[in-house]
Amino acid sequence: MKKFVYALCAAAVATPAFAADDCAKWRFGRIAMEEGTAPAAQICADGEDHSLMLSCAGGDLFWFRYHPAAGGPERQPGYEGRYIIDIGDDTFRRKGLLEAMDNAIVISDQKLTGPLVAGMLSGKNMTIKPEDGSAKGDTFTLSGSAAAIKGLAAACAKIGN
């Protein structure tokens, strides 16, 4: 747990640089963090201010780091809420925690071999929104997600994370 909390704090200062042409599809790479670099699969939305990143959490687990679009509700420090993730005909509900430093929502402990990732590997788009309806949510393409997530899984396995 201590390792996971440290990873979340470090991710809060991660600086993924998205160029406009990076927003058309998912990509795998390394992101700068306080303690060095870490593998990540990520997507941004062209012309928008929201993004989604996946990174290693240990074993075959990963976590999402979701930056909602501007204009959503203000969340108080310590906020926890449920989020709906729609991929095609599949709907997943997951608990999200606010990272107050940059207002990102962290959805932790997702299995790389679980149904959510399986949907991401085969779907066309995914939408993430708060279950309470307080914001419309954001939609991300899944173009390139299979290659990016497979790259992430391989990198996480190599580092023992």
N, C-alpha and C positions, 0 to 999 in steps of 0.2 A: 504494500500500500504506500509506503514511504517513497519508493521509487516512482510510483505512478503520480503522486502529488508533485514530486520534483519535476517530472516530465511535463506536467500541466503548467507549472510555474515557468519552466523554461520555454514552453511553447507560447506562452503569453507574450514573450519578447521575440519570438520568431519573426523573421522578416521575409516572407515569401514575396518576391517581386514578380508581379504579373504584368507582362506586356500585353497589349491589345490582341496580338495574334495568338497568345497563349490561351485565350478564353474560348476558343472554338472546340477544344477537346481536353480530356483529362491528360495529365502528364505525370510521369514519375521522375523524381530527382531528389536532391538533398536540399534541406532548408537550413539556414543559419539559426543557431540557438545559442543560449548563453554558454553551454559547455562544449560547443563545437557544432557539428552538423548532424542532422538526423534524416533518415529516409522518409519520404512522404509521397503520397499520391494526392494530387490536388486539381481543382478546377475553379475558375472564376467565371463570372457572367459578363459577357461583352458589354461594355458601356455602363455597367452597374457597379455598385460598391459592396456586393456580397460575394462570399467565397466559401468553399468547402474543402477541407483537408483531412486526410486519414494518415495516421502514423502508428508506429509500433507501441504496444502497451505491455508486452511480455507474453511469452508462449505463443499461442495462435490467436491472441487477442489484439485488437486495435482500438483506437478511439477516433471519433469524428471531432473536428473543430469547425464549427459553423459560424460564420460571420453574417448575421441577417442584414438585409438591405436597410438603408436609412429610412426613417419615418415610422419605424415600429415603436411599440410601447417602451417606455423607460423601465428597466428592470433594476430592482434594488440589489445591493450586495447580498450574497447568500441565496439568491433566487434559484429555485428548483421548479421545473415544470415538465409536463409530458409533451412530447412532440410526435406528430404524425409524419411518417415518411411514406409517400406513395410512389410505387414503381409499377407502372402498368396496372394490372388488376390486383396487385398485392399491396396491402397496407400494413405497416409496422408501427408500433407505438413504443417509444423509448423515453427514458428520463433524461433530461438535459439540465446541466448545472451552469450557471453564469460564471464566466471568468471576468470579474469586475474590471480588471486592468484595461481590457479592450472590448468589453461587451460581447465576447464570443460565447457561444453555447457549446459546451463539451458534452458529448454523448460517449460514455466510456464502456469498456468491457464488451465489445462486439466481436464475435468469432469470425475469423477469416474464412472459416468453413461453414458458416451459418447461412440461413435463408436470406438475410438482408444483403450480404455480399453476393450470393448467387443471383439475386434480382439485379444487383448493380452490374454484374457481368453480362447479363443478357437483355437488360432493358434499354429503352431509348432515352428516357428522361426520368428524373426523380424530383419530387417536390417535398420540401420540408416546411412544416408550419406548426405553430403552437396548437395543442389540442383544445385550449380554451377559446380559440377563435380571436385572440387579441391582435393578430396580424395575419395578413393574407398568405405569408410564406414566400418561399423562393423556389424557382425551378431551375435545375441544372441539367445540361445534356449528359448523357452517359457515353457519348462518343469517346473512344479511347480508354474507357475505364477498365476494360479487361486487361489490356497491356500494362496500364499503370498499377493496377491492384496486384497483378501477378509479379511485377517488378518489386513492389513493396513487400509482398509475402516472401520473396526470395531474399531480399535485403534484410528483413527482420530475422529470418532463419539463420543467416550468416553471422549476425551479431549476437545471437542468443536471446533476442528480445521477442 
